[in-house]
């Protein structure tokens, strides 16, 4: 975890997680909209938080303050790089639908 000073927003944590599956490191942002309670809270998870994480966090904080939303944890799973070329390549890898051949072959009807 990186200290709050290196986080994009106050009361936000940054965790770097390595994925052996894709051979890459992900930047996971965790923002708290209220208390630091250990009690279960709703979680809003965002893929690719590059442009919308700050907005989502501040909206949950405003709505909580107004009593219109419970204390919510916002989690953004993104990338370490800030270069758009890298982000675009990683988005394509992670967010493009793909086919699992083992599932497709099992789902096909047998030839008649």
Legacy VTK file of the C-alpha trace (Angstrom):
# vtk DataFile Version 3.0
C-alpha trace
ASCII
DATASET POLYDATA
POINTS 112 float
0.000 0.000 0.000
1.237 3.486 -0.833
0.700 6.263 1.708
-2.262 8.624 1.430
0.082 11.391 0.168
0.643 9.390 -3.021
-3.032 8.596 -3.498
-5.150 10.488 -6.024
-7.712 11.617 -3.407
-7.830 12.046 0.376
-8.800 8.908 2.323
-7.765 6.774 -0.628
-5.309 3.895 -0.619
-3.210 2.619 -3.522
-2.308 -1.069 -3.676
-0.087 -2.617 -6.336
-1.000 -6.218 -7.139
0.915 -8.502 -9.484
-1.021 -10.938 -11.665
0.926 -14.037 -12.662
-1.901 -14.855 -15.104
-1.271 -11.804 -17.321
2.282 -11.068 -16.155
1.469 -7.489 -15.220
0.926 -5.288 -12.192
-2.403 -3.633 -11.437
-2.976 -0.427 -9.483
-5.937 -0.889 -7.160
-7.407 2.307 -5.717
-9.563 2.017 -2.581
-11.521 5.067 -1.408
-13.548 5.387 1.760
-16.643 7.589 1.715
-17.179 7.712 5.439
-15.955 5.959 8.525
-13.128 3.478 8.671
-15.478 0.942 10.206
-14.640 -2.742 10.009
-18.348 -3.484 9.568
-19.481 -4.796 6.177
-20.193 -1.987 3.713
-21.327 -1.837 0.089
-18.518 -1.815 -2.470
-18.589 -0.120 -5.876
-15.976 -1.704 -8.165
-14.789 0.091 -11.299
-12.737 -1.425 -14.085
-10.386 1.051 -15.735
-10.770 3.960 -13.270
-8.436 6.251 -15.226
-11.043 8.924 -15.996
-13.970 8.295 -13.653
-12.584 7.222 -10.272
-12.450 10.695 -8.751
-15.990 11.476 -9.859
-17.346 8.196 -8.481
-15.592 8.725 -5.143
-16.767 12.304 -4.699
-20.349 11.430 -5.687
-20.505 8.623 -3.108
-19.142 11.031 -0.497
-21.671 13.765 -1.344
-24.593 11.312 -1.416
-23.489 9.800 1.900
-23.177 13.245 3.470
-26.737 14.034 2.318
-28.001 10.749 3.776
-28.959 9.365 0.355
-26.367 6.583 0.260
-24.729 4.334 2.859
-21.031 4.481 3.710
-19.535 2.887 0.587
-16.066 1.722 -0.422
-15.120 2.578 -4.020
-12.532 0.304 -5.650
-10.896 1.040 -8.993
-8.811 -1.636 -10.703
-6.464 0.001 -13.181
-2.925 0.120 -14.433
0.403 1.429 -13.151
1.338 3.200 -16.349
0.086 6.699 -17.083
0.943 6.432 -20.798
-2.186 6.164 -22.943
-0.469 3.742 -25.348
0.183 1.341 -22.458
-3.294 1.814 -21.003
-4.928 1.206 -24.390
-2.963 -2.039 -24.851
-3.902 -3.210 -21.358
-7.554 -2.209 -21.791
-7.681 -4.219 -24.999
-6.165 -7.233 -23.245
-8.407 -7.032 -20.174
-11.728 -5.630 -21.394
-12.189 -7.316 -24.771
-14.415 -10.356 -24.770
-12.654 -13.608 -25.594
-13.654 -17.205 -26.140
-12.710 -20.061 -23.843
-12.275 -22.967 -26.275
-13.010 -25.570 -23.582
-16.412 -24.016 -22.891
-17.293 -23.539 -26.572
-16.430 -27.130 -27.503
-18.590 -28.450 -24.627
-21.518 -26.213 -25.562
-21.669 -27.201 -29.235
-24.310 -29.751 -30.149
-23.016 -33.054 -31.459
-23.095 -33.426 -35.261
-26.057 -35.379 -36.604
LINES 1 113
112 0 1 2 3 4 5 6 7 8 9 10 11 12 13 14 15 16 17 18 19 20 21 22 23 24 25 26 27 28 29 30 31 32 33 34 35 36 37 38 39 40 41 42 43 44 45 46 47 48 49 50 51 52 53 54 55 56 57 58 59 60 61 62 63 64 65 66 67 68 69 70 71 72 73 74 75 76 77 78 79 80 81 82 83 84 85 86 87 88 89 90 91 92 93 94 95 96 97 98 99 100 101 102 103 104 105 106 107 108 109 110 111
